[in-house]
Each structure stands twice: as structure tokens, then as C-alpha cells.
Amino acid sequence: MSFHFLFKKIDNAQLVVFRMFYGLLVSAECYGAIATGWVKRTLIEPKFTFTFIGFEWLQPLPGNGMYIYFAIMGTLGILITLGYKYRFSAFAFALMWTGVYLMQKTSYNNHYYLLMLLAYIMAFLPAHKDASLDAKLNPKLHSFTMPNWVRWIIILQLFIVYTYASVAKLYGDWLDFSIIELLMKSKSDYYLIGELLQEKWVHKIVAFFGIFFDLLIVPALLWKPTRKIAFVMAIFFHLFNSIVFQIGIFPYLSLAFTVFFFEPQTIRNVFLKTKKVVVEQSTTLPKNHKWVLGILGGYFLVQLVLPLRHHAFKDDVLWTEEGHRLSWRMMLRSRSGTIKYTVVNKETGKAININLNDYLTKKQRRRVACYPDFAWQFAQHLKKDYAKKGEDIQVFVTNTVKINQGEYYEFIDPKVDLASVPWKHLAHNEWIRPSHKE
């Protein structure tokens, strides 16, 4: 097989312009998190945070530390846009964003995960070779070209995200529009469009448009005859999501990705105002091409397999949530639940019902009532909290969960001491009750 296609030189205008958009958007995300109170609500006000399991040591900084943390990330975003100390700025942002991502999951969003992946990808790419302060200060660094695989790594990542998102929507509650109806109920008070969003025909359009857009947008942008109409549809789709679902920078980041689908000279004419770049074609593979192919192959193998892992677990991921994260299952379900924690002293047998208001914020209480890993982690927290008082305890829960517009069913086995069972990352946790599929 010939790999010359991946290593041929192409105009780097797409990557350079995307770097500018990417830096501005991550800066807006970080400064916006401070301005909107997200940092305060998510990382400062809670008495403790629900980290990804295994990262309990990764906790928010005390006092105003997280404000400073996010301000630094916002500044790094500006440096990325300017292309100043790019490698340092991009890697520093990637590491700091990873810290935020792992230290809290109460406000989990798929676009936080995508941004983490993208941050590391961008840190390795030669996005600072043109239209940057680095290239201006060091002319030897300047280049108008990049290897073709740089463009295709972005396109393939997008294709994986969109394709898995489309396939995941092919299930009952999406296809009968009930989940769309449920999602739109909370939008009824929106100015001008609130009532419109409650119409059945709107729900049908949203459901089918969501499936076909996710499935076809990347191929449609790649194919020149459909590129312009696909771009117009992308603008409509992402602005609709931004207005209706208010999901931060994700819609605008998705629009920024479209620069990789247009001709490099078109991008130069619109954004860089530079003359036409003549790219010298080379037929010689670089010495490190096997390393590059090996790393890229390994990365994308993980990206292809990871979203499928829930099929290896017992029961339905929609019910158990095991394997849901990191799999591009976006806006597919709404969960609600009730939960009661009972702490039993092993020595005296005395039982106490826990008042969750003493420990958790409102949003954390909702997560604990609906998601198994949150319920398990809070049991571990209670065990440690009581151990500080010299008490060895058991923790039992009475828990019911409802998926979308279904009925409430018992979710966690009330006879299992959650404080004593381990969490299984790669297997089904048997204390989760079986689903009640109709």
C-alpha cells in the first residue's frame, strides 16, 4: 500500500486559520466559564467534586485558585490564536483542560471530551508555521505547507464523532420522537420560538434531520458538488443547537472545522489575504513515516473501539450508563431518579438516613439519584467521612430511575453495601438492577 498520499505536501492555510478559531473559542470557553458562574457552581461551591473514578486525587484548587486556573487557560487560548510560543501554549492548555475534565463530571458534556482530544492533536500539529508570532520572530520556522495527513486526522476524527452520533440515535425513543418532545418541553418559555418547539412536526424534523445530518455532513462537505449546500446546512444546524440547547462553544467549533473542507486558496483569500501558494510535490516518504502511521493507526483504533465497548457489557447502556461516556452518545436520553442513603454502623447496628443537602449541591443530588458511578462514589465518600469519626459503616441505597418518559424502576440493589463493593470499569456492576425493556 502506498502512503505517499498522506505525506504529500499541501497548503497549510486550513490548519493555520483553524488554529486562530480554535484559540479564540477555547479562550471564550474559559473566560466564559468564569463570567457565567460555571466555575463557581461546579468547582468552588461543592464540598467535593465527583471526579472520574480513579482520579479522586485530582481536586479543585482551594479559594480562588480555580478562577486563576481558568484565567490562565483563557490566556493560553489567546497565545494559541496569535501563534506565540505555540507548542508550550497548546500543550499547557491540553494538560490543564484534561485536569478540569477529569476532576469533575457533574457537568459532563461530550464536547468537553472532544475538546480534550483536539487539544492534544493541535499541540502536535504544525499550526504555527504561518500567520503566527512564532514564524515572524523565527523566519526559519515559516512554511506555507504541511503533510496531507494533518488535514485528514481532523476529518477522520470528525467522521467518527458524527457517525457514532448518528447511529446512536437509531433507537425507539428517538425514532418515535418522545425524547425530542421531552427535551423541548423545557424550552417552552423561549422568546418567539418556545411555542414552535412544542409542535409535533418540529419534533419529527429535528429527529430525522439530526440522524441524516450527522451521518452525511462529512461526506457532503468532502464532495465538491454538495459542499456549499452542506456548509449552509451546517450553519443552520449548529446555530439551532446553540440557540435551543445552549451548549457553549461546541456549535462554533464544529463550524470552524469546515475550513478543512474548502480549497486552501479559498481559505487564504477569505482569511489570510496572501498570494497563491505553489506547493512542490515530493515523492519521497520521510524517515519517520512509519512512526507517524503507527501512532495515528493506534489512536484511531482506540477511537473506533472505545464507543463500542458498551456492547461487551451486560444489559442496555441506556439503562445502566456503563460505556456511555466517551462514545458520542449525544442528547439521547433524559434521566430522573429518587434515592435515599442509609448508613449502618457495623459495631452498633445503628442506622441513619443521610440528608443529601448536607453534602451535595442540587445538580450533584440529581446526578447521584440517576447515575450508578455517582451513587457508588458518594457511598465511598460517606465511608471515608465516617471513618474520620472513628466509625466503620455500611451504606445502602433505595433508588429508582426513570429513562425519558418511561416508568420509575428500582435501579440499585438495596441489599448491597455500596461502600464495600469495587467499581468495575470494564465489566457490568451486578448491583445495578436489570432493565425493564418493554
Secondary structure, DSSP 8 states (H G I E B T S, - for coil): ---HHHHSEEE-HHHHHHHHHHHHHHHHHHHHHHHTTHHIIIIISSSS----TT-TT----STTHHHHHHHHHHHHHHHHHHTSSHHHHHHHHHHHHHHHHHH--TT--HHHHHHHHHHHHHHHS-TTSSSSHHHHH-GGG--SEEEHHHHHHHHHHHHHHHHHHHHHT-SHHHHTSHHHHHHHHTTTTSTTTTTGGG-HHHHHHHHHHHHHHHHHHHHHHHSHHHHHHHHHHHHHHHHHHHHHH--TTHHHHHHHGGGGGS-HHHHIIIII--------------TTHHHHHHHHHHHHHHHHHGGGGGGGSSS-HHHH-TT-TTTT--S---EEEEEEEEEEETTT--EEE--GGGT--HHHHHHHHH-HHHHHHHHHHHHHHHHHTT--EEEEEEEEEEETTS--EE-B-TTS-TTTS---SSS--TTB------
